[in-house]
Amino acid sequence: MNNINLKNKVAVVTGGAQGFGLAIAKRFLVSGAQVVIWDIDEKILLSVEEKNITKIIVDVTNFQKIEEATKETLSLLGRIDILVNNAGIAGPSYTTWEYPIEEWQKIIDIDLSGVFYCCKSIVPVMKKNNYGRIINIASIAGKEGNPNAMPYSAAKAGVIA
């Protein structure tokens, strides 16, 4: 396995309480980073057993909550060096004309706007520190599309753009 030295780095992983996000968070921990996971699901977030991971409940669709989480992270750890925009949902499968508007908006809000909001909040911190790395998790659906998952494909295309 690659040995990446992230000692003295602070990484924020959105959607970090399970799945890819938790795997990324654990890998950063092994590499020496201080890790903060932001997740909306309090129950799953609190069930994460890693002792060295800071956990903050955050709704990435709410810019004010992201700003508060950024301030809390800075208060606890003093800096943010790495942002992994992992929070996302695939949503249900429907044809275009049958897709519920509320579902469309929910997916766009989480998968696309959430990435923008997190970057908008954290990039100024990174610029001030003269260092930062951002990893945006996208999908081949953003390049190839999926006819029954238009909002997911559109959101991931936006992330790639």
C-alpha positions in Angstrom: 0.0 0.0 0.0 1.2 3.5 -0.7 2.7 5.3 2.3 1.4 8.9 2.3 2.5 11.1 5.1 -0.4 13.3 6.2 1.1 14.0 9.7 0.0 17.5 10.9 -2.7 17.7 8.2 -6.4 18.1 9.0 -8.9 16.4 6.7 -12.6 17.0 6.5 -14.6 14.2 4.9 -18.3 14.9 4.1 -20.6 11.9 4.2 -17.9 10.3 6.2 -19.9 8.1 8.6 -20.2 5.1 6.3 -19.3 3.7 2.9 -16.6 5.4 0.8 -16.5 8.3 3.2 -15.6 6.2 6.2 -13.1 4.2 4.2 -11.4 7.5 3.1 -11.4 8.8 6.6 -9.8 5.6 8.0 -7.2 5.7 5.3 -6.3 9.3 6.1 -6.0 8.3 9.8 -3.6 5.5 8.9 -1.6 8.1 6.9 -1.3 10.3 10.0 -4.0 13.0 9.4 -6.3 14.3 12.0 -9.8 13.5 10.5 -13.1 15.2 10.9 -16.2 13.5 9.4 -19.2 15.6 8.6 -22.4 13.7 8.2 -26.1 14.5 8.5 -27.1 11.1 10.0 -26.5 11.5 13.7 -27.2 7.8 14.6 -24.7 6.5 12.0 -22.2 9.2 12.8 -22.2 8.4 16.5 -21.8 4.7 15.8 -18.4 5.3 14.2 -16.0 3.7 16.6 -12.7 5.2 15.5 -11.4 7.0 18.6 -9.3 9.5 16.7 -12.0 10.8 14.4 -13.8 14.0 15.2 -17.5 13.8 14.3 -19.7 16.8 13.5 -23.3 16.7 12.4 -23.7 18.7 9.2 -26.3 19.1 6.5 -24.3 20.0 3.4 -27.4 21.5 1.8 -27.4 24.3 4.4 -24.6 26.8 3.9 -25.0 28.3 7.4 -24.6 24.9 8.9 -21.4 24.3 6.8 -20.0 27.7 8.0 -20.7 26.6 11.6 -19.0 23.3 11.1 -16.0 25.0 9.5 -15.7 27.2 12.5 -16.1 24.3 14.9 -13.5 22.3 13.0 -11.1 25.2 13.1 -11.8 25.7 16.8 -11.1 22.1 17.6 -8.1 21.4 15.3 -6.8 24.8 14.2 -6.7 24.3 10.5 -8.2 22.5 7.5 -5.8 21.1 4.9 -7.9 18.6 3.0 -11.5 18.5 2.0 -13.1 15.4 0.6 -16.6 16.2 -0.9 -18.0 12.7 -0.6 -21.6 13.4 0.7 -24.1 12.3 -1.9 -27.1 10.2 -2.8 -28.1 8.4 -6.0 -31.8 8.8 -5.5 -34.6 6.8 -7.1 -34.8 5.7 -10.8 -37.5 7.3 -12.9 -37.9 8.4 -16.5 -37.5 12.1 -17.1 -41.2 12.8 -17.3 -42.0 10.8 -14.2 -39.2 12.1 -12.0 -40.6 13.8 -8.9 -39.5 17.4 -8.6 -38.8 17.1 -4.9 -36.4 14.2 -5.5 -34.7 16.0 -8.3 -34.1 19.0 -6.1 -32.9 16.9 -3.1 -30.3 15.2 -5.2 -29.0 18.4 -6.8 -28.9 20.1 -3.4 -26.8 17.3 -1.8 -24.7 16.1 -4.7 -23.9 19.5 -6.4 -24.8 22.4 -4.2 -23.3 20.6 -1.2 -19.9 20.4 -3.0 -20.1 24.1 -3.9 -21.1 25.2 -0.4 -18.3 23.2 1.3 -15.7 24.6 -1.1 -17.1 28.1 -0.6 -16.7 27.8 3.1 -13.3 26.0 3.3 -11.3 27.4 0.4 -10.8 30.8 2.1 -9.3 28.9 5.1 -7.0 27.0 2.8 -6.0 30.2 1.0 -5.2 31.9 4.3 -3.0 28.9 5.2 -1.4 28.9 1.8 -2.2 25.2 1.5 -5.1 23.0 0.6 -6.2 20.0 -1.3 -9.8 19.2 -2.4 -11.1 15.9 -3.6 -14.5 15.9 -5.2 -16.1 12.5 -5.5 -18.0 12.3 -8.8 -19.1 9.3 -11.0 -18.9 8.0 -14.5 -22.6 8.9 -14.6 -21.5 12.5 -14.8 -19.7 11.7 -18.0 -21.8 9.0 -19.6 -25.2 9.8 -18.1 -27.9 7.5 -16.9 -31.4 7.8 -18.5 -33.2 6.9 -15.3 -31.1 8.9 -12.9 -31.0 12.4 -14.5 -30.5 14.5 -11.4 -27.6 12.2 -10.2 -26.0 12.4 -13.6 -26.5 16.1 -13.9 -25.1 16.8 -10.4 -22.0 14.6 -10.9 -21.4 16.3 -14.3 -21.5 19.6 -12.4 -19.0 18.3 -9.9 -16.7 17.2 -12.8 -17.1 20.6 -14.4 
